[in-house]
Amino acid sequence: MRASLPHASGPIILSTWDHGIPANAAAMDVLKAGGSALDAAERGVMVTEADVTNRSVGLTGYPDRDGIVTLDACIMDGDGRAGSVSFVQGIKHPVALARKVMEQTPHVMMVGKGAEQYARELGIEQLANTLPPDVQKAWEDWKRTAKYQPVINIENHDTIGLVLMDASGR
């Protein structure tokens, strides 16, 4: 059974941070073309994941303390089904892999090497985990002091959140 809001009027799309604005536009395009809310959510997040200028989401984001970019994603449909992946490397669209976990496995989460193996079994390419030059330099600068002192609310984030409702209230 799909969850819907009987008196709601959509479509409505909400996302986090400035990098959510192009995600919202891509999701709206899917909805206007008659796509499902799930398709729209996945497509919107994929836009942010693929943004090579983004330093908090996707393969060009800042790495962990070891210089490795690890990615997480989750997706949930209106009926309560969910799928997620965590600690994956080299996966261009972790949200698409999370959707495959939801739709094609009995699991809710797959992690690390197991999730990467599943991606390969699906034919999803695993890319090299290389840092863009500016990210490499920032990581090397950080290693000199190894101090983690973020400035609160100044682009101090590492994800995109996107929720939406289609015209039918789903």
Helices and strands as residue ranges (DSSP letters): E 12-15, H 20-32, H 37-49, E 71-76, E 82-88, H 94-104, E 109-111, H 112-121, H 133-145, E 162-165
